[in-house]
Structures are given as structure tokens and as C-alpha cells.
Amino acid sequence: MPSTIQQEKISKLGFGYMRLPRKGDGFDMEQIKKMADDYIASGGNYFDTAFVYDGSEVALRESVIKRYPRDTYNIATKLNLHFVEKPEQLQEQFNTSLERLGTDYVDFYLLHGLNAMASKKAEELGAWAYLAELKSKGLIRHMGFSFHAPPEDLEEILTKHPEAEFVQMQLNYLDWDNPKVQARAVYEVARKHDVPVIVMEPIKGGMLTGDASPIAGLLKEANPNASLASWALRFAASLEGVFVTLSGMSAYEQLADNVATFKDFKPITNEEQETLKKAVEIFDSVPRIPCTSCRYCVKDCPRKIAIPMMIDTYNNYLTYNTTTNLDHGYHMATMNGGKASDCIACRVCESICPQKIDIVATLELVAKLFD
């Protein structure tokens, strides 16, 4: 671990500002301030936001930056290349973040959501050199990136850019050995390069915490005094090389529970690891709609409904028995096409579905949940 990070006193629990509590059409600023106050009082000092988290940087300014000495906490925010087409726009986006935050420097600055395509764009725009320039001027203290891609992409990035001081990755016990997410393999690439890790989505956006979850009984029996969230947070935070575990807390009760988990932090035990393996088996055994995302159903849909994405969202509902954090997936599914309730039951999709899925009935269920 680079000494500049290793020598700093950074709290193991990071406060993610992506899912802040809301009130009416805006944020519940009084609750956010109380959450920030108690987090800081507990020793917390790492706040994570991003240029694309709507209103988040301003909320961080109002709840923390205006109210606490600047040298008592760390700000992490992100540069999103999706909104950058020319090198000079790198500076424009950084300036916008500084203005929103009301600060003159950022502690941890990240290239946001790198994958093969975004990494190529970063090279073309000179984004890495730009971050290095910001660091040399003292405008940022540490440079790194967040990552949503296969392990081979991470290997390429870290080999090409040893100047990356840290990587932020999605990591939780459910995705650990998931062949699609490959969380373990991605983590192992970071360890190979000895790059410190920040964990995001340790509780999968809250989906691993519901009392109605199929694993609730198992985990409560194993430890009646432990919250479901604490199992997930301790799994991630116990991994070697992880120096911050982010939690996107959206209610004061979540903040209180997470702070309690880290107050006298106890690494996850081998016995608890076995319990979590059983939890994954339970999740994997939940019956799901057998969609293979072949997309045959999409081409001739008169309402241009992204049927595979909607079925995937509904499968997540079946698995976790909650709609928590699924509204974003549904929003993405409807960005370029119709809603589930727009289905006219023409059944063209069903006539060409290789899996013979009752798509119309499934869309009716999706509509009841999200429309």
C-alpha cells in the first residue's frame, strides 16, 4: 500500500452520499446533518460523492464542508468521462465539482466507472495525465478510479497506470464467486498489483439486508444480535488491502447500525464464512424466470420494451424479496423504450421466445411493482 495512504488515519467505514434520505422533492437535510454528525463523532472521516450523483456534492457541502474544519475529513468525488468529449472539459468538470463542494481541493479523485471502453476514452483524452497534474498542483491528494468490468480489464489498467493509488470496486459476499461479476477475481488483480481497495456496494445497495430476505432466518439463527447489514460489511472490510468500505446510508437507523458494526470491528471468522456460503446457496436456489437475454423478444416489440432488462429486475425482486435499489435498474430499462405497463399483450415476443416465457404476465407483475 502506498505510504501516503497507509500513513493516514482513514476510517474503515466510508459514508457514501449516493442514496441520501429524501424529503418531498429534495433531500432531508436535517436528517443528513444528524447522520453526518454522528458518523464524524464515531471517528468516521471518509465521504464519497460524484459529479453525476444529482445534488450529492452540494448536500455534502451543506452537511459537512460548511460545518467542520476542512482538515478533519476526506472528500472523494469522481470525474465522469461520459460527459467529456474534449480535454478542456476535464478541467470544467473538476471546477464544477469544486464549486458544488465549496472547497479548493479534493482528497481522493477518481475516474468514474472505468471499463474497456471508458479506459480507452481516458487514454484519448489524457485523463490520467490530467489527474497527475492536479495532484502536482495540490488540487487533489490521491488519484485512482472506480471499476465495473472484468478482471482482465483491471489487469490492463493497473499494468498501464502504476500511478493509480487505489481502486474502488463492487464487492460483496453474494458476488464473490458469481461468474458474471467475478468479484473475487477482480479483487485478486488489485492484490497482485498491491493497490489499496475501496469497496462499494458491500450490501448490494441494501438488497442483502431485508428482514423478508430468504437468508434472514439463517443469519439470525447464527447470530441473533447481528444485523444482516453487519454480515455483509464485515465480509468486505475483513479482506486484506481494503482500507475503506463504503455504505450508501439512506436513513439514520442504517447509520447507527453501520457505526455500531465498526465501533469494535471484528473480522469475519471462518465459521461465519461458511454461514455466508450457505446464504449464497439459498439465494442461488430461489426460482427465477429463465431468461437468457437473447433479445429475440425486443426487435419486434411495438412498444420498444426492454423485456430482458425488466425480467432481470423482476428476478432480483424474486431473489431478494424487496424492491430496494431496483428502481434504478427499472429506470435504466425504460430510458430508451416503453414501461412495463405499455405492453399491449400482442404476444409477438412470446411467439419467438426460445424459453417459452409468459412475458405478458411477467410484465404485468413488473408494472405493479414499478409503474
C-alpha positions as CSV (number, residue, x, y, z in Angstrom):
1,M,0.0,0.0,0.0
2,P,1.4,3.4,-0.9
3,S,2.8,5.0,2.2
4,T,0.9,8.3,1.6
5,I,-2.4,6.4,2.1
6,Q,-1.1,3.9,4.6
7,Q,0.1,6.5,7.0
8,E,-3.2,8.4,7.0
9,K,-5.9,7.7,9.6
10,I,-8.8,6.9,7.3
11,S,-11.9,5.4,8.8
12,K,-12.7,1.8,7.7
13,L,-16.4,2.8,7.2
14,G,-17.0,5.3,4.4
15,F,-20.2,7.4,4.1
16,G,-21.5,7.1,0.6
17,Y,-23.6,10.1,-0.5
18,M,-25.3,8.4,-3.4
19,R,-28.5,7.3,-1.6
20,L,-29.2,10.1,0.8
21,P,-32.6,10.3,2.6
22,R,-35.1,12.4,0.8
23,K,-38.0,14.6,1.8
24,G,-40.5,15.8,-0.7
25,D,-38.7,16.7,-4.0
26,G,-35.3,17.1,-2.3
27,F,-33.0,15.8,0.4
28,D,-33.9,15.6,4.1
29,M,-31.0,17.9,5.1
30,E,-31.8,17.8,8.8
31,Q,-31.5,14.0,8.9
32,I,-28.4,14.1,6.7
33,K,-26.7,16.6,9.1
34,K,-27.6,14.4,12.1
35,M,-26.2,11.3,10.3
36,A,-23.0,13.2,9.3
37,D,-22.6,14.5,12.9
38,D,-22.9,11.0,14.4
39,Y,-20.7,9.5,11.8
40,I,-18.0,12.0,12.5
41,A,-18.5,11.7,16.3
42,S,-17.8,7.9,15.9
43,G,-14.5,8.6,14.2
44,G,-15.7,8.5,10.6
45,N,-13.9,10.7,8.2
46,Y,-14.4,9.5,4.6
47,F,-17.2,10.9,2.4
48,D,-17.8,9.6,-1.1
49,T,-19.8,11.5,-3.8
50,A,-19.6,12.1,-7.6
51,F,-20.2,14.6,-10.3
52,V,-23.2,12.6,-11.5
53,Y,-24.9,12.0,-8.2
54,D,-27.6,14.5,-8.6
55,G,-27.4,17.1,-5.8
56,S,-25.0,15.0,-3.8
57,E,-21.9,17.2,-3.9
58,V,-24.0,20.2,-2.8
59,A,-25.5,18.1,0.0
60,L,-22.0,17.2,1.2
61,R,-21.1,20.9,1.2
62,E,-24.1,21.8,3.3
63,S,-24.0,18.9,5.8
64,V,-20.2,18.7,6.3
65,I,-17.9,21.1,4.5
66,K,-19.6,24.2,5.8
67,R,-19.8,22.8,9.3
68,Y,-16.5,21.1,10.1
69,P,-12.8,22.1,9.7
70,R,-11.6,21.0,6.3
71,D,-8.6,19.0,7.6
72,T,-10.8,16.7,9.8
73,Y,-12.3,14.6,6.9
74,N,-11.7,13.3,3.5
75,I,-13.7,14.1,0.3
76,A,-13.9,11.6,-2.5
77,T,-15.5,12.6,-5.8
78,K,-15.4,11.4,-9.3
79,L,-14.7,12.6,-12.9
80,N,-17.2,11.0,-15.3
81,L,-15.9,10.7,-18.8
82,H,-19.3,10.2,-20.3
83,F,-19.8,13.9,-20.2
84,V,-16.3,14.7,-21.6
85,E,-15.6,14.9,-25.3
86,K,-12.6,17.4,-25.3
87,P,-9.6,17.6,-23.0
88,E,-10.6,21.1,-21.7
89,Q,-13.8,19.6,-20.4
90,L,-11.8,17.6,-17.8
91,Q,-11.0,20.9,-16.2
92,E,-14.5,22.2,-16.5
93,Q,-16.0,19.2,-14.7
94,F,-13.4,19.3,-11.9
95,N,-14.1,23.1,-11.4
96,T,-17.8,22.3,-11.2
97,S,-17.2,19.7,-8.5
98,L,-15.1,22.2,-6.5
99,E,-17.8,24.9,-6.8
100,R,-20.5,22.5,-5.7
101,L,-18.5,21.2,-2.8
102,G,-17.3,24.6,-1.8
103,T,-13.7,23.5,-1.3
104,D,-10.4,24.3,-3.0
105,Y,-9.1,20.7,-3.1
106,V,-10.3,17.1,-3.1
107,D,-8.6,14.3,-1.1
108,F,-9.5,11.3,-3.3
109,Y,-10.3,12.0,-7.0
110,L,-11.5,9.1,-9.2
111,L,-12.0,8.4,-12.8
112,H,-15.6,7.1,-12.6
113,G,-16.7,3.7,-13.7
114,L,-13.8,2.5,-15.8
115,N,-14.2,-0.4,-18.2
116,A,-12.6,-1.2,-21.5
117,M,-14.5,1.5,-23.4
118,A,-14.1,4.2,-20.7
119,S,-10.5,3.3,-20.2
120,K,-9.8,3.8,-24.0
121,K,-11.5,7.2,-23.8
122,A,-9.4,8.1,-20.7
123,E,-6.3,7.5,-22.8
124,E,-7.5,9.5,-25.7
125,L,-8.4,12.5,-23.5
126,G,-5.3,12.4,-21.4
127,A,-7.3,11.9,-18.3
128,W,-4.5,10.2,-16.3
129,A,-2.1,12.9,-17.1
130,Y,-4.7,15.5,-16.1
131,L,-5.1,13.8,-12.6
132,A,-1.4,13.7,-12.2
133,E,-1.3,17.4,-13.0
134,L,-4.0,18.1,-10.4
135,K,-2.0,16.2,-7.8
136,S,1.2,18.0,-8.6
137,K,-0.6,21.3,-8.0
138,G,-2.1,20.2,-4.7
139,L,-5.7,20.3,-6.0
140,I,-6.1,16.6,-5.3
141,R,-4.2,14.5,-2.8
142,H,-4.8,11.0,-4.2
143,M,-5.7,9.7,-7.7
144,G,-7.5,6.5,-8.5
145,F,-10.6,5.1,-10.2
146,S,-13.8,3.2,-9.7
147,F,-14.2,0.0,-11.7
148,H,-17.1,-2.0,-13.2
149,A,-15.7,-4.6,-15.6
150,P,-14.0,-8.0,-15.9
151,P,-10.6,-8.7,-14.2
152,E,-8.7,-8.7,-17.4
153,D,-9.7,-5.0,-17.9
154,L,-8.4,-4.2,-14.4
155,E,-5.2,-6.0,-15.2
156,E,-4.6,-3.9,-18.3
157,I,-5.4,-0.6,-16.4
158,L,-3.2,-1.3,-13.5
159,T,-0.3,-2.5,-15.7
160,K,-0.5,0.6,-17.8
161,H,-1.1,3.0,-14.9
162,P,1.0,2.2,-11.8
163,E,0.4,5.7,-10.7
164,A,-3.1,4.7,-9.7
165,E,-3.0,4.9,-5.9
166,F,-6.2,2.9,-5.2
167,V,-9.2,1.2,-7.0
168,Q,-12.8,1.3,-5.9
169,M,-14.7,-1.9,-6.8
170,Q,-18.0,-3.6,-6.3
171,L,-17.5,-6.4,-3.8
172,N,-19.9,-8.4,-1.6
173,Y,-20.3,-12.0,-0.4
174,L,-23.0,-12.7,-2.9
175,D,-21.0,-11.5,-5.9
176,W,-17.7,-13.0,-4.6
177,D,-17.8,-16.1,-6.8
178,N,-20.6,-15.0,-9.2
179,P,-19.3,-15.9,-12.7
180,K,-20.9,-12.7,-14.2
181,V,-19.5,-10.2,-11.6
182,Q,-16.2,-12.1,-10.8
183,A,-15.7,-10.0,-7.6
184,R,-13.0,-12.4,-6.2
185,A,-11.0,-12.4,-9.5
186,V,-11.2,-8.5,-9.7
187,Y,-10.1,-8.2,-6.1
188,E,-7.2,-10.6,-6.7
189,V,-5.9,-8.5,-9.6
190,A,-5.8,-5.5,-7.2
191,R,-3.9,-7.6,-4.6
192,K,-1.4,-8.8,-7.3
193,H,-0.6,-5.1,-8.0
194,D,-0.6,-4.2,-4.3
195,V,-3.1,-1.5,-5.0
196,P,-5.3,-0.5,-2.0
197,V,-9.1,-1.2,-2.4
198,I,-12.1,0.8,-1.6
199,V,-15.3,-1.4,-1.5
200,M,-18.6,-0.2,-3.0
201,E,-21.9,-2.0,-2.9
202,P,-20.9,-4.2,0.1
203,I,-24.6,-4.8,0.9
204,K,-25.6,-4.7,-2.8
205,G,-27.5,-1.4,-2.5
206,G,-29.4,-2.7,0.5
207,M,-30.6,-5.9,-1.1
208,L,-28.8,-8.1,1.4
209,T,-30.4,-6.5,4.4
210,G,-34.2,-7.1,4.2
211,D,-35.9,-8.9,7.0
212,A,-38.0,-10.7,4.4
213,S,-34.9,-11.9,2.6
214,P,-34.7,-15.7,2.2
215,I,-31.4,-15.7,4.2
216,A,-32.7,-13.7,7.1
217,G,-33.5,-16.8,9.2
218,L,-30.2,-18.4,8.6
219,L,-28.1,-15.3,9.6
220,K,-30.4,-14.5,12.6
221,E,-30.0,-18.1,13.8
222,A,-26.2,-17.9,13.5
223,N,-26.1,-14.6,15.4
224,P,-29.4,-13.2,16.8
225,N,-27.6,-9.9,17.8
226,A,-26.1,-9.1,14.4
227,S,-27.9,-7.2,11.7
228,L,-28.0,-8.5,8.2
229,A,-26.0,-5.5,7.0
230,S,-23.2,-6.2,9.6
231,W,-22.6,-9.6,8.0
232,A,-22.0,-8.0,4.6
233,L,-20.0,-5.1,5.8
234,R,-17.7,-7.3,7.9
235,F,-17.1,-9.7,5.0
236,A,-15.9,-6.9,2.8
237,A,-14.0,-4.9,5.4
238,S,-12.1,-8.1,6.6
239,L,-10.4,-8.5,3.3
240,E,-6.7,-7.7,3.1
241,G,-5.9,-4.5,1.3
242,V,-9.4,-3.0,1.8
243,F,-8.9,0.4,3.6
244,V,-12.4,1.8,3.2
245,T,-15.8,0.1,2.9
246,L,-18.5,2.4,1.6
247,S,-22.1,2.3,2.8
248,G,-24.7,4.4,1.0
249,M,-26.8,5.1,4.0
250,S,-30.3,6.5,3.3
251,A,-31.7,6.6,6.9
252,Y,-30.4,7.4,10.3
253,E,-31.1,3.9,11.5
254,Q,-28.8,2.5,8.9
255,L,-26.1,4.9,10.0
256,A,-26.4,3.9,13.6
257,D,-26.3,0.2,12.8
258,N,-23.2,0.6,10.5
259,V,-21.3,2.7,13.0
260,A,-22.0,0.0,15.7
261,T,-20.6,-2.6,13.3
262,F,-17.3,-0.7,13.0
263,K,-17.0,0.6,16.6
264,D,-15.2,-2.5,17.8
265,F,-14.6,-4.1,14.5
266,K,-14.3,-7.9,14.5
267,P,-13.0,-9.6,11.3
268,I,-15.3,-12.2,9.9
269,T,-14.4,-15.7,11.2
270,N,-14.0,-19.0,9.2
271,E,-17.2,-20.3,10.7
272,E,-19.1,-17.1,9.7
273,Q,-17.6,-17.5,6.2
274,E,-19.3,-21.0,6.0
275,T,-22.6,-19.4,7.0
276,L,-22.3,-16.9,4.2
277,K,-21.6,-19.7,1.7
278,K,-24.9,-21.3,2.8
279,A,-26.6,-17.9,2.4
280,V,-25.3,-17.7,-1.2
281,E,-26.7,-21.2,-1.8
282,I,-30.1,-20.1,-0.6
283,F,-30.1,-17.1,-2.9
284,D,-29.0,-19.2,-5.8
285,S,-31.8,-21.7,-5.2
286,V,-34.6,-19.1,-5.5
287,P,-36.6,-19.9,-8.6
288,R,-36.1,-17.3,-11.3
289,I,-37.6,-16.7,-14.7
290,P,-35.3,-18.5,-17.2
291,C,-34.5,-15.5,-19.5
292,T,-31.1,-15.8,-21.3
293,S,-31.1,-12.2,-22.6
294,C,-31.0,-13.4,-26.2
295,R,-33.1,-10.3,-27.0
296,Y,-35.2,-12.0,-29.7
297,C,-38.2,-10.6,-28.0
298,V,-37.1,-6.9,-28.3
299,K,-36.7,-6.5,-32.0
300,D,-40.4,-6.6,-33.0
301,C,-41.9,-5.2,-29.8
302,P,-44.2,-2.4,-31.0
303,R,-43.7,-0.5,-27.6
304,K,-39.9,-1.0,-27.7
305,I,-39.9,-2.5,-24.2
306,A,-36.5,-3.7,-22.9
307,I,-38.0,-7.0,-21.9
308,P,-34.8,-8.8,-20.8
309,M,-33.8,-5.9,-18.5
310,M,-37.2,-5.9,-17.0
311,I,-37.1,-9.7,-16.4
312,D,-33.7,-9.3,-14.8
313,T,-35.1,-6.6,-12.5
314,Y,-38.0,-8.9,-11.6
315,N,-35.7,-11.8,-11.0
316,N,-33.8,-9.6,-8.5
317,Y,-37.1,-8.9,-6.8
318,L,-37.8,-12.6,-6.6
319,T,-34.3,-13.3,-5.2
320,Y,-34.1,-10.6,-2.5
321,N,-37.9,-10.3,-1.8
322,T,-37.5,-6.5,-1.9
323,T,-37.7,-3.6,-4.4
324,T,-34.9,-1.8,-2.6
325,N,-32.3,-0.5,-5.1
326,L,-34.2,-2.0,-8.0
327,D,-35.9,1.2,-9.2
328,H,-32.6,2.3,-10.8
329,G,-32.5,-0.9,-12.9
330,Y,-36.0,-0.3,-13.9
331,H,-35.2,3.3,-14.8
332,M,-32.4,2.1,-17.0
333,A,-34.7,-0.4,-18.7
334,T,-37.1,2.4,-19.6
335,M,-34.7,5.1,-20.7
336,N,-34.9,4.2,-24.4
337,G,-38.2,2.4,-24.6
338,G,-41.6,1.7,-23.1
339,K,-42.6,0.9,-19.5
340,A,-43.9,-2.5,-18.5
341,S,-47.4,-1.1,-18.3
342,D,-47.1,0.0,-22.0
343,C,-47.4,-3.7,-23.1
344,I,-50.4,-4.2,-25.3
345,A,-50.4,-8.0,-25.0
346,C,-49.8,-8.6,-28.7
347,R,-47.7,-11.6,-27.7
348,V,-45.3,-11.3,-30.6
349,C,-42.5,-11.6,-28.1
350,E,-43.9,-14.9,-26.7
351,S,-44.2,-16.4,-30.1
352,I,-40.4,-16.1,-30.7
353,C,-39.1,-16.7,-27.1
354,P,-36.9,-19.8,-27.1
355,Q,-37.5,-20.2,-23.4
356,K,-41.3,-20.0,-23.8
357,I,-41.6,-17.4,-21.1
358,D,-45.0,-16.0,-20.3
359,I,-43.7,-12.5,-21.0
360,V,-47.1,-10.6,-20.9
361,A,-47.9,-11.9,-17.4
362,T,-44.4,-11.1,-16.2
363,L,-44.6,-7.5,-17.5
364,E,-47.9,-7.2,-15.6
365,L,-46.1,-8.1,-12.4
366,V,-43.3,-5.7,-13.1
367,A,-45.8,-2.9,-13.8
368,K,-47.5,-3.5,-10.4
369,L,-44.1,-3.1,-8.7
370,F,-42.6,-0.1,-10.6
371,D,-45.2,1.8,-12.7
